[in-house]
Amino acid sequence: MQPAASGRRCFPPGFCRLDWTAVRVPHYVCVTPKFRQFRPTLGCSLCLAFLVTVGCGRKSASQIVGESPTQQSPSAPPITNVNQSATPLPSTSPSPAAEAARTASADLAKLESKVKPCVIWVSVFGPSGNLLRTESGFFISADGRFVTTARTVEGGINAVAKTGDGGIYNVTGILTSSKELDLAVLQADVKRVPFVELKTNANLSVGTGVVVVGSALAANEGSARQMQIATQEADRLEMAGATSPSSVGSPVLDETGAVVGVVTSAWEKTTARSSAALESLLSRVAVDTQARWPAMAETRATPKPTPKPRIVYAPAPAFPPGVSQSGVSGTGRFRLTFDPNGNVTNVQVVKSTGNPYFDQAAIKTLRQWKSAPSQGWQATVPVTFQTR
């Protein structure tokens, strides 16, 4: 290869030379023997195509490495704003009515747990030890005073008070009672018990809500019941709604748990005496009043004197006809048992006459004797037989 006349270097045909400018941008120049620059031949075109392909391939690889997978896939769907397109969910907050019902139920359960230990089961017994009746009651003081109906204790001489936790307490007697109000206040033999307070100034109007809490020993019948005042008088309340018979004697409470009445009748028509009526009954109890059972006092009263037993009919035994010898005799003693009607039920030989005929004749006649009515008694009588 000969140098060009112009002093420039000449390259073989089809040879490409890479030049760099001041801005470091590569460009390609083809040189021919005739020194015609920038006229690519077929070879130069192929070279250019190869370099462009390699350069583009490297750029694509660097782009793939540096870009995220989402940018690499041109077919990836566009991201949608969830907040703008999602359907709003329905509200899960409870309605005001449901929230009020839940709160009322919780308040009722709280009041029931507070009052339940104060409500008792009262069993009253008669003179012969038989169970007369059982009803509810409730403590009104820590020392064991409790309230129930007067009907419950009528004719009783003993009673026990049972609590829901298994406690059994003897009832020493009645402090006061009123058949007119059908209320009674009794005393239990206890050291200290939970009790409910009376609300004597309760202002109850028609429609006022109240709660009746029975004894835990009455099972489901003793559960707290919400009721409303239907009619209200000075000392009497009538409530809308039915209650079980075991509720008689239970307390009627306001929303704070204070006693505003005492249930005196149940079933379809539930009535109660007001706490004001109960307070008036309690005012009759003096500080030194001793609890007692009136029926027991009547039982222990001095009995009327019993008439002295006496014989009203006493025929003499006849001489037996089979014994006819002269000078034959015999004396014996016999015990007679009389029933309450005065009849002889038994004749016992205490001492024989010594002659079986005399003994048989005596027994036969003594069975015919009579006494005045009595509680039953015995008498011993002598009998003598003697021939002439």
C-alpha positions in Angstrom: 0.0 0.0 0.0 1.5 3.3 -1.2 1.0 6.5 0.8 -1.3 9.1 -0.7 -0.1 12.2 -2.3 -1.9 14.3 0.1 0.0 12.8 3.0 -3.0 10.9 4.3 -3.0 7.3 5.1 -4.9 5.1 2.7 -6.6 1.8 3.6 -7.5 -1.1 1.4 -10.9 -1.1 -0.3 -13.7 -2.0 2.0 -11.6 -1.3 5.2 -13.4 0.8 7.8 -11.6 3.2 10.1 -13.0 4.3 13.4 -12.4 8.0 14.2 -13.1 9.8 17.6 -14.1 13.4 17.7 -13.6 15.8 20.6 -17.0 14.8 22.0 -16.0 11.1 22.1 -18.8 10.1 19.6 -17.7 7.3 17.3 -18.3 7.5 13.6 -17.2 5.4 10.8 -15.3 6.5 7.7 -14.6 4.3 4.7 -11.5 5.0 2.6 -11.0 3.9 -1.0 -7.9 3.9 -3.1 -9.3 6.9 -4.9 -9.5 8.8 -1.5 -13.3 9.1 -1.7 -14.4 9.4 1.9 -17.8 8.7 3.5 -18.9 6.4 0.6 -19.5 3.0 2.1 -19.0 0.0 0.0 -20.8 -3.3 0.4 -18.1 -4.5 2.8 -18.2 -1.3 4.8 -22.0 -1.6 5.0 -21.7 -5.1 6.4 -19.2 -4.0 8.9 -21.4 -1.2 10.0 -24.4 -3.4 10.3 -22.4 -5.9 12.5 -21.1 -3.1 14.8 -24.6 -1.6 15.2 -26.0 -5.0 16.0 -23.4 -5.7 18.7 -23.8 -2.2 20.2 -27.6 -2.5 20.3 -27.4 -6.0 21.8 -25.2 -4.7 24.7 -27.6 -1.8 25.3 -30.6 -4.1 25.5 -28.8 -6.4 27.9 -27.9 -3.5 30.2 -31.4 -2.3 30.1 -32.8 -5.8 31.0 -30.4 -6.1 34.0 -31.2 -2.6 35.3 -34.9 -2.6 34.8 -37.6 -4.1 37.0 -39.6 -7.2 35.9 -42.6 -5.1 35.4 -40.7 -2.8 33.0 -39.3 -5.8 31.2 -42.7 -7.1 30.1 -44.4 -4.8 27.7 -47.6 -6.9 28.0 -48.0 -6.4 31.8 -51.5 -4.8 32.6 -51.5 -1.3 34.1 -51.8 -1.1 37.9 -55.3 -0.1 39.0 -55.9 2.1 42.1 -57.8 -0.2 44.5 -59.1 2.6 46.6 -60.8 4.1 43.6 -62.3 1.0 42.1 -63.2 -1.2 45.2 -66.8 -1.3 46.3 -67.3 0.1 49.8 -68.0 -2.5 52.5 -71.2 -2.3 54.7 -70.7 -0.9 58.2 -70.2 -3.5 61.0 -71.1 -1.1 63.8 -74.1 -2.3 65.8 -77.3 -0.3 65.5 -78.4 1.9 68.4 -81.3 -0.5 69.2 -79.0 -3.5 69.3 -76.5 -1.6 71.4 -79.2 -0.5 73.9 -80.5 -4.1 74.2 -77.0 -5.3 74.9 -76.4 -2.7 77.5 -79.8 -3.4 79.2 -79.0 -7.1 79.3 -75.6 -6.5 80.9 -77.2 -4.2 83.5 -79.8 -6.8 84.3 -77.2 -9.5 84.8 -75.1 -7.2 87.0 -78.1 -6.3 89.2 -79.1 -10.0 89.5 -75.6 -11.0 90.6 -75.7 -8.2 93.2 -79.1 -9.1 94.7 -79.2 -12.9 94.4 -77.2 -13.7 97.5 -79.7 -11.6 99.6 -82.8 -13.6 98.4 -83.6 -16.8 100.5 -85.8 -19.8 100.4 -88.0 -20.0 103.6 -89.4 -23.4 104.8 -92.0 -23.3 107.6 -93.0 -26.3 109.7 -96.1 -27.1 111.9 -96.4 -28.4 115.4 -96.0 -32.0 114.3 -92.9 -31.3 112.3 -94.7 -31.3 109.0 -93.7 -28.9 106.2 -96.5 -26.3 105.9 -95.2 -24.2 103.0 -92.2 -22.8 101.3 -91.8 -19.3 99.8 -89.1 -16.7 99.0 -87.9 -14.0 101.3 -84.9 -11.6 101.5 -82.6 -10.2 104.1 -82.9 -6.5 105.0 -80.2 -6.3 107.6 -76.8 -7.8 108.2 -77.9 -9.4 111.5 -80.4 -11.7 109.8 -83.7 -9.8 109.7 -85.7 -10.9 106.6 -89.0 -10.3 104.9 -91.6 -12.7 103.5 -95.4 -12.9 103.4 -97.5 -13.3 106.6 -99.3 -16.2 104.8 -96.1 -18.1 104.7 -95.5 -18.3 108.5 -99.1 -18.7 109.6 -99.5 -21.6 112.0 -95.7 -22.3 112.0 -93.6 -23.1 115.1 -90.3 -23.4 113.3 -88.6 -22.5 110.0 -85.2 -22.5 108.2 -83.8 -20.0 105.8 -81.7 -21.4 102.9 -79.4 -19.4 100.7 -78.2 -20.1 97.2 -74.7 -21.0 98.3 -75.9 -23.9 100.4 -76.3 -22.1 103.8 -79.1 -23.2 106.1 -80.0 -21.0 109.1 -82.5 -21.6 111.9 -85.3 -19.0 112.2 -85.7 -18.0 115.8 -89.2 -16.5 115.3 -91.4 -13.6 114.1 -90.6 -10.0 114.9 -93.9 -8.6 113.5 -96.5 -9.5 110.9 -99.6 -8.1 109.3 -102.4 -10.1 107.7 -103.8 -7.0 106.2 -100.5 -6.2 104.4 -99.6 -9.9 104.1 -96.1 -9.1 105.2 -94.0 -10.6 108.0 -90.5 -9.7 109.4 -88.6 -12.6 111.0 -85.2 -13.2 112.6 -82.7 -15.8 111.4 -79.9 -17.0 113.6 -76.8 -15.7 111.7 -73.7 -13.7 112.3 -73.6 -11.6 109.2 -75.3 -11.9 105.8 -75.6 -9.8 102.6 -78.8 -7.7 102.5 -80.7 -5.2 100.3 -81.7 -1.7 101.3 -85.2 -0.3 101.3 -86.2 2.7 99.3 -89.1 4.2 101.2 -89.4 7.4 99.1 -89.6 5.6 95.8 -91.5 7.7 93.2 -93.0 5.0 91.1 -95.3 6.0 88.2 -97.2 3.9 85.7 -94.7 2.6 83.1 -91.7 2.7 85.4 -89.5 -0.3 84.9 -88.7 -2.6 87.9 -87.0 -6.0 88.4 -88.1 -9.0 90.4 -85.3 -11.3 91.6 -86.2 -14.7 93.1 -84.2 -17.3 95.0 -81.4 -19.2 93.4 -83.0 -22.4 94.8 -86.0 -21.8 92.6 -83.9 -22.7 89.5 -85.1 -20.8 86.3 -88.2 -19.5 88.1 -85.9 -17.4 90.3 -84.2 -15.6 87.4 -84.4 -11.9 87.3 -87.6 -10.6 85.4 -88.0 -7.1 84.0 -91.5 -5.7 84.5 -93.4 -2.4 84.4 -95.7 -0.7 86.9 -99.3 -1.0 85.7 -101.1 0.6 88.6 -99.7 2.3 91.7 -101.4 3.0 95.0 -100.2 4.2 98.4 -99.2 0.7 99.7 -99.9 -1.5 96.7 -98.3 -2.0 93.3 -99.6 -4.0 90.3 -97.1 -5.0 87.6 -97.7 -5.9 84.0 -96.6 -9.4 83.3 -96.9 -12.9 84.9 -94.5 -14.4 87.4 -94.2 -17.9 88.9 -95.6 -18.8 92.4 -92.1 -19.1 93.7 -91.7 -15.4 93.2 -94.1 -14.6 96.1 -92.0 -13.1 98.9 -89.3 -11.8 96.4 -88.1 -8.2 96.3 -89.2 -5.7 93.7 -86.2 -3.5 92.8 -85.5 -0.3 91.0 -82.6 0.1 88.6 -80.1 0.7 91.4 -81.0 -2.5 93.3 -83.0 -0.9 96.1 -86.2 -2.5 97.3 -89.4 -0.7 96.2 -91.8 -3.5 97.0 -92.5 -7.1 98.0 -94.3 -9.6 95.7 -97.5 -10.9 97.5 -99.2 -12.6 94.6 -98.1 -14.1 91.3 -99.4 -15.8 88.2 -101.1 -13.6 85.6 -101.7 -10.8 87.9 -98.5 -9.8 89.9 -99.1 -7.6 92.9 -96.8 -6.3 95.5 -96.8 -4.2 98.7 -94.8 -1.1 98.4 -91.6 -0.4 100.4 -93.4 2.3 102.2 -95.9 -0.3 103.6 -93.0 -2.5 104.7 -91.4 0.5 106.4 -94.6 1.2 108.4 -94.6 -2.5 109.5 -90.9 -2.3 110.6 -91.7 0.8 112.7 -93.7 -1.5 115.0 -90.6 -3.4 116.0 -89.1 -2.1 119.2 -85.4 -2.3 119.8 -85.8 -5.0 122.5 -88.3 -7.0 120.6 -87.6 -10.8 120.9 -88.5 -13.0 117.9 -91.0 -15.7 118.8 -93.5 -18.1 117.3 -97.0 -17.3 118.4 -98.3 -20.8 117.4 -95.7 -22.4 119.7 -96.8 -20.2 122.6 -100.3 -21.4 122.1 -99.1 -25.0 122.0 -97.2 -24.5 125.2 -100.1 -22.8 127.1 -101.1 -24.4 130.4 -103.5 -27.3 129.6 -106.9 -27.5 131.2 -107.1 -29.8 134.2 -108.1 -33.3 133.3 -111.1 -34.6 135.3 -110.0 -37.3 137.8 -110.9 -40.8 136.5 -113.7 -42.5 138.3 -115.7 -45.7 138.0 -119.3 -45.2 137.2 -120.5 -48.8 136.9 -119.1 -51.6 139.0 -121.3 -54.7 139.5 -120.0 -57.3 142.1 -118.8 -60.6 140.7 -121.4 -63.4 141.3 -120.5 -66.6 143.2 -119.7 -69.3 140.7 -122.5 -71.9 140.7 -120.1 -74.8 140.4 -118.6 -74.2 143.8 -121.2 -75.2 146.6 -119.1 -76.4 149.5 -119.6 -74.5 152.6 -116.8 -72.5 154.0 -115.0 -72.2 150.6 -113.5 -68.7 150.1 -110.9 -66.8 148.2 -109.6 -63.2 147.8 -107.7 -61.8 144.8 -106.6 -58.6 143.1 -107.2 -57.6 139.5 -105.9 -54.6 137.4 -108.4 -53.1 135.0 -107.4 -51.0 132.0 -109.9 -48.4 130.7 -109.9 -46.7 127.3 -110.8 -42.9 126.8 -114.4 -43.9 126.4 -114.5 -45.7 129.8 -114.6 -49.3 128.6 -112.5 -52.0 130.1 -110.0 -53.3 127.5 -108.0 -55.7 129.7 -108.2 -57.5 133.1 -105.0 -58.7 134.6 -104.7 -61.0 137.6 -102.4 -59.4 140.0 -103.1 -61.9 142.8 -105.2 -65.1 142.2 -108.0 -66.0 144.6 -106.6 -69.5 144.7 -109.6 -71.0 142.9 -109.8 -71.0 139.1 -113.6 -70.7 139.2 -113.4 -67.6 141.4 -110.8 -66.0 139.1 -112.9 -66.7 135.9 -116.0 -65.4 137.6 -114.2 -62.2 138.7 -112.7 -61.6 135.2 -116.0 -62.0 133.5 -117.8 -59.5 135.8 -114.9 -56.9 135.8 -115.0 -56.7 132.0 -118.4 -55.1 132.4 -117.2 -52.2 134.5 -117.3 -48.6 133.2 -115.5 -45.3 134.0 -116.1 -41.7 133.1 -114.4 -40.5 129.8 -110.7 -39.8 130.3 -107.4 -40.1 128.5 -107.3 -43.8 129.5 -106.2 -45.1 132.9 -105.8 -48.2 135.0 -107.3 -49.3 138.4 -106.5 -52.2 140.7 -109.5 -53.7 142.6 -109.8 -56.5 145.2 -112.4 -59.3 144.8 -113.4 -61.7 147.6 -115.5 -64.9 147.3 -116.9 -66.7 150.4 -119.6 -69.3 150.8 -122.1 -69.3 153.6 
